[in-house]
Amino acid sequence: MTPLNEPLALRPRAQGWPRGQRRFYRAYGLTIASEVALPELEPAEPAAADILISVGAIDMPKPSPEAATIFRFEPDRQYLAWHAVGAFLISDACRIEVEPAPGIDDALIAFPLLGPVMALILHQRGLLVLHASAVAIAGKSAIFMGDKGAGKSTTASAMIRAGHELLTDDVVALDLSHPDEPMIVPGFPQIKLAADAAAAISLEGAQVRPQVHPAINKAQHRLQSAFSRDRVPATRIYILERGRKAEISPMPGIAALPAVIRFSYVTRFGRAALVGDFAAAHLGHCARLADRVGVCRLEVPTGLDRIGEVVSLVEHDLMAGQG
């Protein structure tokens, strides 16, 4: 979230999108009606909306340039505001109000809206949300988690180039309503890549959208194909670490659960985000996922020229059905 706190030059908002006009989209198995332009998502026919995104004034304190952010969490409302971008109020797990900062256009509003804000509303709707990328591989799946710069999106892109399908990038939502079979809910057909990764890994037919802002160094690649619209069972979680060779090593249960908790999206906001009964529910979700899905360390060699080694290793690991 750091880039959202950096000073941003004001830009006129995108033309051709009157405020108050709604468009309908599909993502995470939900129908979304939005007054913010979200070309990242797949369009949908008008229907009863699971999530309504509206634009207008929000009667909540705004962050100062010095404070940069304000986050407030209540059982039925969550408020996130970035001085440089705007304010977002989530209500009743079905409504997102947006107040853009002066001069900020929809392309930049979409950056937090489809990231941390979407992650929180999915969390409020009972899903377990991971800060990760996920791909579908012959009816199975690989979830890539790791610290910033570990190569989550890069590894997912290499898997896509090898013929597999994206499930979701950055925000991975899992339905654990059937604990014995956690399911990944597909997001939308876009993946963010740094320039060096995009140059090394060509995604056939992908549309590269204009850079949102110079402070945001990843470009958005919208896939024309290679996207799974079906839920896929969660098969394996890989914790990415930089190393000298491509290697997979299973994590014992005592280490698997803390890893899942650490990379769950809501923990980025600290303990304050787990208000009411959510703390116990969240721990239970993380424990069930760690218990049912194999969690492994995946050592990724430094250098994009060796990413093919990682692809082959993951394919073999999943097809072998180990864990």
C-alpha positions as CSV (number, residue, x, y, z in Angstrom):
1,M,0.0,0.0,0.0
2,T,3.0,2.3,0.2
3,P,2.6,3.9,-3.3
4,L,-0.8,5.2,-2.3
5,N,0.8,7.4,0.4
6,E,3.2,9.1,-2.0
7,P,2.4,12.6,-3.4
8,L,0.4,12.3,-6.6
9,A,0.0,14.8,-9.4
10,L,-3.7,15.7,-9.9
11,R,-5.2,14.5,-13.1
12,P,-8.6,15.1,-14.7
13,R,-10.8,12.1,-14.3
14,A,-11.5,9.9,-17.3
15,Q,-13.9,11.3,-19.8
16,G,-17.1,9.6,-20.8
17,W,-18.2,8.4,-17.4
18,P,-20.8,10.6,-15.8
19,R,-21.0,10.4,-12.0
20,G,-24.0,8.5,-10.9
21,Q,-24.1,6.3,-14.0
22,R,-23.8,2.6,-13.1
23,R,-22.1,-0.2,-15.0
24,F,-22.3,-3.9,-14.0
25,Y,-19.4,-6.2,-13.6
26,R,-18.7,-9.7,-12.5
27,A,-15.8,-10.7,-10.1
28,Y,-15.3,-13.2,-7.3
29,G,-18.6,-14.8,-8.2
30,L,-20.5,-11.5,-7.4
31,T,-22.4,-9.0,-9.5
32,I,-21.0,-5.5,-8.9
33,A,-22.9,-2.3,-9.8
34,S,-20.4,0.5,-9.8
35,E,-20.3,4.3,-10.4
36,V,-16.5,4.0,-10.7
37,A,-15.3,2.8,-14.1
38,L,-13.7,-0.6,-13.6
39,P,-12.5,-1.9,-17.0
40,E,-10.3,-4.3,-15.1
41,L,-13.4,-6.4,-14.4
42,E,-15.5,-8.4,-16.8
43,P,-18.8,-6.7,-17.8
44,A,-22.1,-8.2,-16.8
45,E,-25.7,-7.7,-17.6
46,P,-27.7,-5.5,-15.3
47,A,-29.0,-7.6,-12.3
48,A,-29.5,-7.5,-8.6
49,A,-26.1,-6.3,-7.3
50,D,-24.3,-8.2,-4.5
51,I,-22.0,-5.1,-4.1
52,L,-23.0,-1.6,-4.9
53,I,-20.2,1.0,-5.4
54,S,-21.3,4.6,-5.3
55,V,-19.5,8.0,-5.5
56,G,-20.2,10.9,-3.1
57,A,-19.3,12.7,0.0
58,I,-18.4,10.5,3.1
59,D,-19.0,12.2,6.5
60,M,-15.8,10.9,8.1
61,P,-12.5,12.6,9.0
62,K,-10.0,12.8,6.2
63,P,-6.3,12.1,6.6
64,S,-3.9,15.0,6.6
65,P,-0.8,15.0,4.3
66,E,1.3,14.2,7.3
67,A,-0.8,11.3,8.5
68,A,-1.4,10.0,5.0
69,T,-4.0,7.3,6.0
70,I,-6.9,6.7,8.3
71,F,-8.2,3.2,8.9
72,R,-11.2,2.5,11.2
73,F,-12.9,-0.9,11.7
74,E,-16.3,-1.6,13.2
75,P,-18.3,-4.9,12.9
76,D,-20.7,-3.4,10.2
77,R,-18.5,-0.6,8.8
78,Q,-14.9,-0.3,7.7
79,Y,-13.4,3.0,6.7
80,L,-10.1,3.4,4.7
81,A,-8.8,6.7,3.5
82,W,-5.6,7.7,1.7
83,H,-4.9,11.4,1.6
84,A,-3.5,11.1,-1.9
85,V,-6.3,9.0,-3.4
86,G,-9.6,9.2,-1.6
87,A,-11.8,7.7,1.1
88,F,-13.7,4.4,1.1
89,L,-16.5,3.3,3.4
90,I,-17.7,-0.3,3.4
91,S,-21.1,-0.9,4.9
92,D,-22.9,-4.2,5.7
93,A,-20.6,-6.2,3.5
94,C,-22.5,-5.1,0.4
95,R,-21.9,-1.4,-0.2
96,I,-18.8,0.7,-0.9
97,E,-19.0,4.5,-0.8
98,V,-16.2,6.3,-2.5
99,E,-15.1,9.9,-2.1
100,P,-12.2,10.6,-4.5
101,A,-9.5,13.1,-3.5
102,P,-9.8,16.3,-5.6
103,G,-8.7,15.7,-9.2
104,I,-8.1,11.9,-8.9
105,D,-9.6,9.8,-11.7
106,D,-11.2,6.4,-11.7
107,A,-8.1,4.6,-12.9
108,L,-6.3,5.5,-9.7
109,I,-9.3,5.0,-7.5
110,A,-9.5,1.5,-8.8
111,F,-6.1,0.7,-7.5
112,P,-7.1,0.5,-3.8
113,L,-10.7,-0.3,-4.6
114,L,-9.8,-3.6,-6.3
115,G,-7.0,-4.3,-3.8
116,P,-7.4,-3.7,0.0
117,V,-11.0,-2.4,-0.2
118,M,-12.2,-5.4,-2.2
119,A,-10.2,-7.7,0.1
120,L,-12.0,-6.3,3.1
121,I,-15.5,-6.6,1.7
122,L,-14.8,-10.2,0.7
123,H,-13.5,-10.8,4.2
124,Q,-16.7,-9.3,5.6
125,R,-18.7,-11.6,3.3
126,G,-17.1,-14.7,5.0
127,L,-14.4,-15.6,2.6
128,L,-10.7,-16.1,3.6
129,V,-8.7,-13.6,1.6
130,L,-4.9,-14.1,1.0
131,H,-2.5,-11.6,-0.3
132,A,-1.3,-13.9,-3.1
133,S,-1.7,-15.0,-6.7
134,A,-3.3,-18.2,-7.9
135,V,-3.4,-20.3,-11.1
136,A,-5.5,-23.3,-12.2
137,I,-3.5,-26.3,-13.4
138,A,-5.5,-29.2,-14.8
139,G,-8.2,-29.1,-12.2
140,K,-5.8,-28.3,-9.4
141,S,-4.4,-25.0,-8.2
142,A,-1.3,-23.3,-7.0
143,I,-1.4,-20.3,-4.6
144,F,1.8,-18.2,-4.5
145,M,2.4,-16.2,-1.3
146,G,5.4,-14.3,-0.2
147,D,6.9,-11.0,0.9
148,K,6.9,-8.0,-1.4
149,G,9.3,-8.7,-4.3
150,A,9.2,-12.4,-3.9
151,G,7.7,-12.9,-7.3
152,K,4.1,-13.9,-6.8
153,S,2.7,-12.3,-9.9
154,T,5.9,-13.2,-11.9
155,T,5.6,-16.8,-11.0
156,A,1.9,-16.9,-11.8
157,S,2.6,-15.2,-15.2
158,A,5.2,-17.9,-16.0
159,M,2.6,-20.5,-15.2
160,I,0.2,-18.8,-17.6
161,R,2.8,-18.6,-20.4
162,A,3.2,-22.4,-19.9
163,G,-0.4,-23.0,-20.7
164,H,-2.2,-22.7,-17.4
165,E,-5.0,-20.3,-16.3
166,L,-5.0,-17.3,-14.0
167,L,-7.5,-17.6,-11.1
168,T,-6.8,-14.3,-9.4
169,D,-3.9,-11.9,-8.8
170,D,-3.1,-10.0,-5.6
171,V,-6.4,-10.8,-3.8
172,V,-7.1,-14.6,-3.5
173,A,-10.5,-15.4,-2.0
174,L,-11.3,-18.8,-0.7
175,D,-14.7,-20.3,0.1
176,L,-14.4,-22.6,3.2
177,S,-18.1,-23.3,3.6
178,H,-17.2,-26.9,2.9
179,P,-14.1,-27.3,5.1
180,D,-13.0,-30.5,3.5
181,E,-12.7,-28.8,0.1
182,P,-11.6,-25.2,0.2
183,M,-12.4,-23.6,-3.1
184,I,-10.6,-20.6,-4.8
185,V,-13.2,-18.1,-6.1
186,P,-11.9,-16.6,-9.5
187,G,-11.3,-12.9,-9.5
188,F,-10.9,-11.1,-12.8
189,P,-8.5,-11.6,-15.8
190,Q,-5.8,-9.1,-14.9
191,I,-2.3,-9.5,-13.6
192,K,0.2,-6.8,-12.5
193,L,3.8,-7.1,-13.6
194,A,6.9,-5.0,-13.2
195,A,8.6,-4.0,-16.5
196,D,11.5,-6.6,-16.2
197,A,9.1,-9.4,-15.6
198,A,6.8,-8.3,-18.4
199,A,9.7,-8.1,-20.8
200,A,10.9,-11.6,-19.9
201,I,7.5,-13.3,-19.8
202,S,5.3,-12.6,-22.8
203,L,1.6,-13.2,-22.2
204,E,0.0,-13.8,-25.6
205,G,-2.8,-11.4,-26.5
206,A,-2.6,-9.6,-23.1
207,Q,-3.6,-5.9,-23.3
208,V,-1.3,-3.7,-21.3
209,R,-3.2,-0.8,-19.7
210,P,-1.7,2.6,-19.2
211,Q,0.4,3.0,-16.1
212,V,-1.8,4.3,-13.3
213,H,0.9,6.6,-11.9
214,P,4.7,6.9,-12.0
215,A,4.8,5.9,-8.3
216,I,3.2,2.6,-9.1
217,N,5.8,0.6,-10.9
218,K,3.7,-2.4,-12.0
219,A,1.6,-2.4,-15.3
220,Q,-1.8,-4.0,-15.5
221,H,-2.0,-6.8,-18.1
222,R,-5.5,-7.7,-19.0
223,L,-5.7,-11.3,-20.3
224,Q,-7.8,-12.1,-23.3
225,S,-7.8,-15.8,-22.5
226,A,-6.0,-18.0,-20.0
227,F,-8.4,-17.1,-17.2
228,S,-10.5,-19.6,-15.3
229,R,-14.0,-18.5,-14.5
230,D,-14.7,-21.7,-12.5
231,R,-14.0,-22.3,-8.9
232,V,-11.1,-24.7,-8.4
233,P,-10.1,-26.6,-5.3
234,A,-7.2,-25.2,-3.4
235,T,-4.5,-27.8,-3.9
236,R,-1.2,-26.3,-2.8
237,I,0.1,-23.1,-1.2
238,Y,3.7,-22.1,-2.0
239,I,5.6,-19.6,0.1
240,L,8.1,-18.0,-2.2
241,E,11.6,-17.3,-1.1
242,R,14.6,-16.2,-3.1
243,G,17.4,-18.8,-3.4
244,R,20.1,-20.4,-5.6
245,K,18.0,-23.2,-7.0
246,A,14.4,-24.2,-7.6
247,E,13.3,-26.4,-4.8
248,I,10.1,-27.3,-2.9
249,S,10.1,-28.4,0.7
250,P,6.9,-29.2,2.6
251,M,6.3,-27.0,5.7
252,P,5.3,-28.8,9.0
253,G,1.9,-28.0,10.4
254,I,3.4,-25.9,13.2
255,A,4.9,-23.6,10.6
256,A,2.1,-23.8,8.0
257,L,-0.6,-22.1,10.1
258,P,1.5,-19.0,11.0
259,A,2.4,-18.7,7.3
260,V,-1.2,-18.6,6.2
261,I,-2.1,-16.1,9.0
262,R,0.8,-13.9,8.0
263,F,-0.2,-13.7,4.4
264,S,-3.9,-13.4,4.9
265,Y,-4.9,-10.0,3.6
266,V,-6.7,-8.7,6.7
267,T,-3.6,-9.0,8.8
268,R,-2.0,-6.2,6.8
269,F,-4.3,-3.9,8.8
270,G,-3.4,-5.3,12.1
271,R,-5.4,-6.7,15.0
272,A,-7.9,-3.7,14.8
273,A,-9.4,-5.1,11.6
274,L,-10.5,-8.3,13.3
275,V,-13.4,-6.8,15.2
276,G,-16.3,-8.6,16.9
277,D,-16.4,-12.3,16.1
278,F,-14.1,-12.0,13.1
279,A,-10.9,-12.8,15.0
280,A,-12.1,-16.3,16.0
281,A,-13.7,-16.9,12.6
282,H,-10.5,-15.8,10.8
283,L,-8.3,-18.0,12.9
284,G,-10.6,-20.9,12.2
285,H,-10.5,-20.3,8.5
286,C,-6.7,-20.1,8.5
287,A,-6.4,-23.3,10.5
288,R,-8.8,-25.2,8.2
289,L,-6.9,-24.1,5.1
290,A,-3.5,-25.0,6.6
291,D,-4.8,-28.4,7.7
292,R,-6.5,-29.3,4.3
293,V,-4.1,-27.8,1.8
294,G,-0.4,-28.6,1.5
295,V,1.8,-25.6,2.4
296,C,5.3,-25.6,1.0
297,R,8.4,-23.4,0.7
298,L,9.2,-22.7,-2.9
299,E,12.7,-21.5,-3.5
300,V,12.9,-19.3,-6.6
301,P,16.3,-18.8,-8.2
302,T,17.3,-15.2,-8.7
303,G,17.1,-14.3,-12.4
304,L,14.1,-14.4,-14.7
305,D,16.0,-16.6,-17.1
306,R,15.5,-19.5,-14.7
307,I,11.8,-19.0,-14.0
308,G,11.1,-22.1,-16.3
309,E,12.7,-24.3,-13.6
310,V,10.1,-23.1,-11.1
311,V,7.3,-23.8,-13.6
312,S,8.5,-27.4,-14.2
313,L,8.9,-28.0,-10.5
314,V,5.4,-26.8,-9.6
315,E,3.8,-28.8,-12.4
316,H,5.6,-31.9,-11.3
317,D,4.7,-31.3,-7.6
318,L,1.0,-30.9,-8.4
319,M,0.7,-33.7,-10.9
320,A,2.5,-36.1,-8.5
321,G,-0.3,-35.4,-6.0
322,Q,2.1,-35.3,-3.1
323,G,0.9,-33.8,0.3
